[in-house]
Amino acid sequence: MDRYLKERERQKMAYDKLSKEPTNLRLKRGAVVSAILAVSLLLLPILCGDHISWRSMLIMRGSAGVCALVFAILYAVMMYRMNAQYIRQRHNIKKEEETES
């Protein structure tokens, strides 16, 4: 159990280090902004009530859907980059251990 906990802590530290890279931070911020924009576009008709035409409401709902898709794509790209870098690092560490032996 102790070995599992140490390995889990090492993985967490590696992912934290990868998530703080500038490119991953930009992707994360872009995903958060698009999610906030999607939610605000969905809540805007509730706040404005009857003052918005149907056409404007449909445009806002469509734009909210597009923002949600952008969020999903940015988050998927960020997770792919982080996992690929993590696997690449683990593979390089194992190769170095084999060459030292």
C-alpha positions in Angstrom: 0.0 0.0 0.0 2.9 2.3 0.8 4.4 1.8 -2.7 1.0 2.6 -4.3 0.7 5.9 -2.3 4.2 6.9 -3.2 3.6 6.2 -6.9 0.3 8.1 -6.8 2.0 11.1 -5.2 4.7 11.0 -7.8 2.1 10.9 -10.6 0.2 13.8 -9.0 3.4 15.9 -8.8 4.2 15.1 -12.4 0.8 16.2 -13.6 0.9 19.4 -11.5 4.2 20.2 -13.1 2.9 19.6 -16.6 -0.3 21.6 -15.9 1.8 24.7 -15.0 3.5 24.8 -18.4 2.6 28.0 -20.3 0.9 26.3 -23.2 -1.3 24.2 -20.9 -2.1 27.2 -18.8 -3.3 29.1 -22.0 -5.4 26.1 -23.0 -6.9 25.9 -19.5 -7.7 29.7 -19.4 -9.3 29.5 -22.8 -11.4 26.6 -21.8 -12.5 28.4 -18.6 -13.4 31.6 -20.5 -15.4 29.7 -23.1 -17.3 27.8 -20.3 -18.1 31.1 -18.5 -19.2 32.7 -21.8 -21.5 29.7 -22.6 -23.1 29.8 -19.1 -23.6 33.6 -19.3 -25.2 33.3 -22.7 -27.6 30.7 -21.4 -28.5 32.8 -18.3 -28.9 36.1 -20.1 -32.4 35.4 -21.4 -33.5 34.6 -17.9 -32.3 37.9 -16.6 -33.6 40.0 -19.5 -37.0 38.2 -19.6 -39.4 39.4 -22.3 -37.1 42.2 -23.6 -35.3 39.9 -26.0 -36.7 38.8 -29.4 -36.9 35.1 -30.3 -34.3 35.6 -33.0 -31.8 37.0 -30.5 -32.6 34.3 -28.0 -31.9 31.6 -30.6 -28.7 33.3 -31.6 -27.5 33.4 -28.0 -28.4 29.7 -27.5 -26.5 28.7 -30.6 -23.5 30.8 -29.6 -23.7 29.1 -26.2 -23.6 25.7 -27.9 -20.6 26.8 -29.9 -18.8 28.0 -26.8 -19.5 24.7 -25.1 -18.0 22.8 -28.1 -14.9 25.1 -27.9 -14.6 24.3 -24.2 -14.8 20.6 -24.9 -12.2 20.8 -27.7 -9.8 22.9 -25.7 -10.1 20.7 -22.6 -9.5 17.5 -24.7 -6.4 19.1 -26.4 -5.0 20.1 -23.0 -5.6 16.6 -21.5 -4.1 14.9 -24.6 -1.0 17.1 -24.4 -0.5 16.5 -20.7 -0.9 12.7 -21.0 1.3 12.5 -24.0 4.1 14.4 -22.2 3.7 12.3 -19.1 3.9 9.1 -21.0 6.9 10.3 -23.0 8.7 11.3 -19.7 8.0 7.9 -18.1 9.2 6.1 -21.2 12.5 8.2 -21.2 13.0 7.5 -17.5 12.6 3.7 -18.1 15.0 3.8 -21.0 17.6 5.6 -18.9 17.2 3.1 -16.1 17.8 0.2 -18.5 20.9 1.8 -20.0 22.4 2.3 -16.5 21.9 -1.3 -15.6 
